[in-house]
Amino acid sequence: MKKCPNCGALMEADVNFCTSCGADLRQVPAQENENQKPAEKQSAPTQQPQQTQQAAPVQQPTQSAPTNQSASVQNTGMRRTEVQQQPAAPSGFSLYWEWLVASWKTPSADLAKEKWYGIVDLAFEILLFSIACWEMMQKGVSSVTSGIGSLIPQVSSYASQQVQNVGVQLFFALIISSLVMIIGAWVTRIFLFQDKVSFVDQLNEIGQASNYNMILSVVIFILAFIGGANNFIAFLAFAMNLVFLASVISSGMGNKPAKRDRLFGALILLVIILVATFIFIGMAANTLKSLGF
């Protein structure tokens, strides 16, 4: 068993994060079962009289060796069974899943994580959202060109190719604008608190705080392929944007005493967010212009 140093909850020995408060338990040693120690102490006296009773009538020192060998064989057998009964160490994916669940419970907590967690989260969310948008555009173009495509097949293939290009450009536009906002939070944090935090740590912190977007992106992805829920998908997309912006602002502004005025930090962050928004709008406008809109 493991005892959480933060809230005192008892966890199993293979649990790495507290299910009550999300604290990291990987460095907490497992406590031995107190019922095993008395059993071992009671078994030792019972074995000694048997050995002395067998050794006294014989009075031959050579016969004590087999008993010692059998005892050592039994001990090694017990050790092997103990090693086999030990639970397997959790893999990288199981640790990632535990961190993901803990981040949903406490998004702003200081959770132990690998450096690739935040990058994988943001890339996966943007990828799912881009594929969902591509599927919705594909269905819209197919409904428009269904009559024309039967007469002129080149129109349908050309429209499908253009939709694929728009999906790829949308993915890169979201990646670039998101990275610019994360850089804004990183610069603001250094300006306000003069922290020596790396960009990867800043990205992981924002990725953890915006992990609700993992759920929203999966729902949008499923609804896009089911079809018929465009208004609800637009609402979920707007909610994803709000969650990400809140995570960027919360991570950049922080909650500890600042060494510089917070107003200046807020202005810096807002300007960079506006720059990222204009970058996304500009890339989207260029994409629509290439399609002839």
Disulfide bonds with the S-S distance in Angstrom:
none
